[in-house]
Amino acid sequence: MDKQITMKIPEGMYRDLREIAKKKGEIHMGKLIRRALDDYIRKNKLKKKKKKII
C-alpha cells in the first residue's frame, strides 16, 4: 500500500522538475517526484551493495 507524504522542496528544484515534466509531456508532478525518489533509492542501494563487495 502506498503511503502519502508531504514535503517541502526548494523553489529552484521545483522549477527544474516543472521543466522536466513539460519535456516529458506534462506528466503529473507527483509521478515525476516519485520516479526521482525511486531512482535515488535504487542508486543508493546499488552503492551500498558495491561497498559490501569491496
C-alpha positions as CSV (number, residue, x, y, z in Angstrom):
1,M,0.0,0.0,0.0
2,D,1.3,3.4,-0.9
3,K,1.8,6.0,1.8
4,Q,1.3,9.7,1.3
5,I,3.9,12.2,2.5
6,T,4.1,15.9,2.4
7,M,7.4,17.6,1.9
8,K,8.8,21.0,1.1
9,I,11.3,21.3,-1.8
10,P,13.4,24.3,-2.7
11,E,12.0,26.7,-5.3
12,G,14.9,26.0,-7.8
13,M,14.3,22.3,-7.6
14,Y,10.6,22.8,-8.2
15,R,11.3,24.8,-11.3
16,D,13.7,22.1,-12.6
17,L,11.0,19.5,-12.0
18,R,8.4,21.6,-13.9
19,E,10.8,21.8,-16.9
20,I,11.3,18.1,-16.9
21,A,7.6,17.5,-16.6
22,K,7.0,19.7,-19.6
23,K,9.7,17.9,-21.6
24,K,8.2,14.5,-20.7
25,G,4.7,15.6,-21.9
26,E,3.1,17.3,-19.0
27,I,3.2,14.3,-16.6
28,H,1.8,14.8,-13.1
29,M,4.3,16.3,-10.6
30,G,3.6,13.6,-8.1
31,K,4.6,10.9,-10.5
32,L,7.7,12.8,-11.5
33,I,8.8,13.2,-7.9
34,R,8.0,9.5,-7.1
35,R,10.2,8.4,-10.1
36,A,13.0,10.6,-8.9
37,L,12.8,9.2,-5.4
38,D,12.7,5.7,-6.7
39,D,15.7,6.3,-8.8
40,Y,17.6,7.9,-5.9
41,I,16.8,5.0,-3.6
42,R,17.7,2.4,-6.3
43,K,21.1,4.0,-6.9
44,N,21.9,4.2,-3.2
45,K,21.1,0.5,-2.8
46,L,23.5,-0.3,-5.6
47,K,26.2,1.9,-4.0
48,K,25.7,0.0,-0.6
49,K,26.0,-3.4,-2.3
50,K,29.2,-2.3,-4.1
51,K,30.7,-1.2,-0.8
52,K,29.9,-4.5,0.8
53,I,31.6,-6.4,-2.0
54,I,34.9,-4.4,-1.6
